[in-house]
């Protein structure tokens, strides 16, 4: 595309809109990263396209891949330079709705029975697993596309623009509880008859969140021999347990260490026999199913004392 024309459209956009920038992320809890990121499965989606009002469907709503007709509902709308958008997912009614409002009118589209559609279309995950959103903005035409003042419920996501293909990931938000995404789609300049040379698309899906939180470990009891009479040996018995945010208690593994020996797999209770007199330290740590180990494992120190029996000869007068 002619660079001068692109700059001209951007300049016009700056004059006609309050401000345009690449994403400004002010939401305190939502995390937004720039660039495409792998996730397990896209489950629901929305697509805006055909910005030259070619007569084809401009609005798609459904289950990705939205390029497959059976996966979506669609309708024709008339784009304007400034378009207010609202996309909602309501779990109680099992429904998605999208509304586009501009000087040409108000255009609405719904997609009912989301959970049933996910099952019917063979999705691995369900509406209860929605935890990540991908925003895709494609700007390859003569005109320019700006997604402004985007809000996710009451959290500001900011503004999105860029040439060619652009992706952003929205995380740390529980989409399964429902949401409303609002904003302004601004179309500046002239667009060709290509239906998807420029487009804006949203996918909400499921991403496995890595478990990086270590478990905790507790020494529940310790029965220790404090003193032995030579040449006897001592004994120590420990009972222990653990807890973790994601791994069930009975699925935790444990590793034990006596003094400076290597960590070895162990179960509760553990018994150490034939302990010679001296100083000892016992440490145990839980290991969860993700392989995280307790970073501050508990330990028990004790000293095994040794005493002697002294035999004295007895001399008896005869």
Order of alpha helices (4+ residues) and beta strands (2+ residues): alpha-beta-beta-beta-beta-beta-beta-beta-alpha-beta-beta-beta-beta-beta-beta-beta-beta-beta-beta-beta-beta-beta-beta
